[in-house]
Amino acid sequence: MTENNTTDAALRLRHKRYASERRFNIYGIISIAVALGALCLLIGSMASKGWSAFQQTYIILEVELPRDDLAPQGKIDAETLRDVNYVSYLRKSLRTEIPGVKSRRDQRSLYKLLSSGATLGLQNLVLNDTKLIGQKIKFAAVASDDIDQLVKGNISAGKGGKVSKKQGDWVKKLTDAGKIEKRFNTNLFSNGDSREPELAGIWGATMGSLLTMFVTVLLSFPLGVAAAIYLEEFARKNRWTDLIEVNINNLAAVPSIVFGLLGLAVFLSFFGLPRSAPLVGGIVLALMTLPTIIIAGRAALGAVPPSIREAAIGMGASPMQVVLHHVLPLAFPGILTGTIIGAARALGETAPLLMIGMVAFIVDIPGSITDAATVLPVQIYLWADSPERAFVERTAAATLILLTFLILMNLVAVIMRKKFERRW
């Protein structure tokens, strides 16, 4: 009787353990599903708002380029071509497409269909191909941001909005005549920042991010690997190394804005380095990334079996040779993975860069690490704070691009770990 009771109790305990394990598995699946759902919701929300930013509205005009204005006395001079009033050519073409606009007020409204960047586009077209001088050409003029939003259906004409009823009628007339086209928005990928949404692009911020990350990796990777090797392989275990390890772990959890305050107080105020430069941003992000690289590097070095070290020492290798020739190559995939993850975190940081002035409005594309620049997260922050409706879609589009970069960097880290990982 006692034996049966014991067996029944053991079976009940086993069923209870199995049920608990099944519940735990279900909780894990639910957690993963919730996380994936939140990610899909975020990406879906950004995509629904930002997909239209990858298209730009153009007005197709037949523009006459008079030889008398562009090449007086038959001579083509670049300086003369730059000084020509291209605005008058575009306005004349627009009046031809929309006849009957007589009052100055209506003409001003008509001219607002075009972006201020349309003039520069026509000028560059003539400068790049002087054979067009004296001809009547078809030119795709960039529409203003309000007209772009009207064509995309994000706003409506009239009713006290930014687009008047007359402008809406003109746009409809141009659309019916086949003069309105939506094309791939190359400006988004080739231009720097601009006060005009239809001309604003991410190329300046992208170059700033690349230069900043170059400085970050250049400083943090060798220092982080060297520190990890020393602490894991050579440093004696005492209270000082314990204190260093505790501080490294604490630094990994410090809010990023603290590193920005450090950069403001030390690199800008004390050393006088250039404000809003990738050099300073890279140094600040390198300090922020160092703890992550050191911790990942130590974990990768510690994962190498002691038998590798013992075999190398048995063959007569010095401690430095053991580390550099045997341990480090085996731990390198893990170190590189940690570096990529740390760099991906740095790529998405905004707070420390705001403190060192990288929030400035930068139009020019940076060419070196000392030029004034901004980065993609800060560019997104600036656009999100802009009142124009067209910047809303560009903010979402830039966020999608930044998320793509981050996902690719993490994907590279996973692939490299799978490719080079050794199991012992």
Helices and strands as residue ranges (DSSP letters): H 2-50, G 51-54, E 55-64, H 67-70, G 72-74, H 78-83, H 86-97, H 104-111, H 117-128, G 130-132, E 136-142, H 145-152, H 165-176, E 180-184, H 187-190, G 197-199, H 203-229, I 230-234, H 239-251, H 256-262, I 263-270, H 278-302, H 306-314, H 319-321, I 322-327, H 328-347, H 351-355, H 376-384, H 390-420
